[in-house]
Amino acid sequence: SDAVTRVKDHRAIERILTLDPRGLFDVVSQQNISMCGFGPAVAMLTAARRLGAQLAELVKYATSGDVSGDRESVVGYAGVVIS
């Protein structure tokens, strides 16, 4: 559902925003979060930190329910800029 997806997504997004690759790995694994690009996101956060990234900013978050109006079964989307 939209409500459950938002809670789970924000747990993962919070780890991304704190530039925490291990935290992202742990929260996705332990909370049974279905996340496309999970491995690449962990790798990106690891590389970004090693390259000196200090900031992550959430540009936009939405679910498919925001467009379709169907809140029973949704997919979440997040855009994040790392610098």
N, C-alpha and C positions, 0 to 999 in steps of 0.2 A: 504494500500500500504506500501511498504518498507519505504518510506520517512516519512509517517505519523507515522508509528509504531516506528521508531527510535526516533522521537521527543517526543512522548508520553512516551516511555520506559525510555528515559534519564531524563525526569522530575521525574519519580518515583525512578529511580536509584540514582539520586542526593540526594533525601531525605534519602535513605538507607545509602548512603556513609557519610552523616552527622549524622547518628544514630538518626534520627528524626522520631519517630513513629507517632506522631500527624501530622507532615508535610506529611508523606506518606499517612496517612488516608485522609487528606484534599485534596492532589493533585489527588489521585486516584478518590475520590468522585466527586470533582469539575470539573475535566478535562475529566470525562467519560472515564477513562482508564480501559481497560479490563485486569485484572492481576490475573493469577492463583496463589493461595496461598496468597492472599491479607491479609486476617485475620491472618493467621499464621505468616506472615512477620511482621505485626504490633506487634503481641504478642512477637515474637522473639526479635525485637528491644527494646521493653519495658523491657524484662527480661535481655537482654544483657547490657543495660545501668545500670540497678539496680545491676548487678553483676560486674560492673566496666569496661565494654568494653569502649575503647577509640579510636579505629581505625577500619575503614571499607575500604577494598581494592577491587576494581573491578578486578577480575582475567581475565574474558573474557566476551565479549558481541558479539552476532551475531543474525542474523535472519535466518529463514528457507530459505529465498531467497539467502543467501550466499552459501547454499548447492545445492538447486534445480535450481537456476537461475531464478525462477519465482518471480518477484518482485511486482506482482499485488496484491497478498493476502498472507501475511506472519504472522508468529508468532515470537516474540523476545525471546531470552534466555539470562540470565545474571548469572554469577557465582561471588559471593561476599564472601570474608573471613572477619569475624568479630573477633577482638581480643581486 
